[in-house]
Amino acid sequence: MSLPKHLNIVALETFYTSLPPLTIPLPHTFTLTTYSRTSPAELPSRIQDAHILITTTIPLGTDILSNATSTPNLRLIAVLASGTDSIDLPACRARGIRVLNSPGCNVDAVAEHAVGLYFAARRSLVPTMADLRAGEWPRRGTLMTRTFNAAGLAPRGCRDEIAVVVGYGGVGRRVEALLAGLGMKVVVARRKGDAAPAAVGGRVPFDDALKMATVLVLCCPRTPDTLNMISGPELDTMRDDAVLINVARGGIVDEEALLRALREGRIAGAAVDVFGQEPAGPETSVLLGADVQGLNLVVTPHTAWVGMDTTANYQRLLQENIEGFLKGEVVEERVRA
């Protein structure tokens, strides 16, 4: 189906990333309709006439995408994010709807956030701050032991850390560089279940990497193979002085298993930016409930990606993706359907 000269472009979630001044190649013209946010109930009417959708996180499921009467004109979904797990990609492929994502835009922001989470967890900043605000310092005389792990040991310094990176895309490589710059020994784990020899590519088998890690940083995408990749058995194999950092996706870590490991002192701490169900709250995640009080657990609301460079990069790739699609010159690494 050829595209008409005049296109309807609909941006559903400009709250997350403001749009650049869009231009498209001749002979096309366009009408741009923008919405700060879009609820599931508002979605059908807003996308009915769209040729191009600009989205970030809103679910676009089979009910919307497989029904040609819901989106009869839809030809392109331009995603202002690297992840596309909110979109039914098989339905898009079946109808010939192109899906282009925006990889690498948030690499620096996410990697730097991971480092910040590491320091917060390793230095037990959250429980120490809570005790300080509760007036425990004058009562106890010192709060230094609040930074100790279950074995009564003071926190490691960077030069004594063995950091294991799981997921070696743009974020994983940037995390590796930052942690190595801090003096850590950095190891890249092989994929879980990969039986290839450790020497291949210089990566360490997944199970061996977990056992040696004093810092475990998760940077991998959420796929059927990575769901609950870190659960009870994996946490049991980790060192009791290890901290876990998750800047990947929710669902990769079993949240209930992580909470049990923290309660029982089987790991020293954890810091997570993502949750199995988002937006997350106490009613959807055990990591946000009352039971976490006093634990060495740092939580942030999926904000690792936020940064000035991230926004500029998303805007640049959005223009490139729309223009490339119309010219038939899409960047293959951005094609998801």
Number of C-alpha atoms within 10 A of each C-alpha: 6 5 12 12 10 12 18 18 22 22 25 24 21 17 13 16 18 15 20 13 7 14 13 16 11 9 8 13 14 15 11 14 13 18 12 12 15 17 11 9 8 11 16 13 11 18 22 17 17 24 22 24 21 21 26 24 17 15 16 20 15 14 11 19 23 17 12 13 10 16 19 15 20 24 20 23 28 24 26 27 22 17 18 23 14 13 24 18 19 16 19 23 15 11 16 14 20 19 23 28 25 25 19 16 24 25 21 21 19 27 26 19 20 27 17 15 28 25 15 18 28 28 21 23 17 19 19 21 13 13 14 14 10 10 10 15 14 9 9 8 8 11 16 10 12 18 21 18 23 15 11 11 11 16 17 15 13 18 13 12 20 21 27 28 27 24 19 18 15 18 26 24 16 18 27 22 14 18 24 18 13 13 14 20 17 21 20 22 23 25 19 14 10 12 10 13 12 15 9 10 10 12 16 20 21 20 17 14 23 25 16 18 24 24 28 25 30 25 25 20 21 18 12 10 12 16 17 18 17 21 17 17 10 16 23 16 17 23 17 20 23 27 26 28 25 24 27 27 23 21 19 25 26 18 21 13 19 23 19 15 20 21 17 12 17 21 25 29 29 28 24 28 22 23 28 17 11 13 11 16 14 10 9 14 16 18 22 17 12 9 11 16 13 14 18 27 26 22 17 14 13 19 13 23 21 16 15 10 15 20 19 16 17 25 21 16 22 22 18 19 25 24 17 16 18 16 12 9 12 17 13 8 10 17 14 18 21
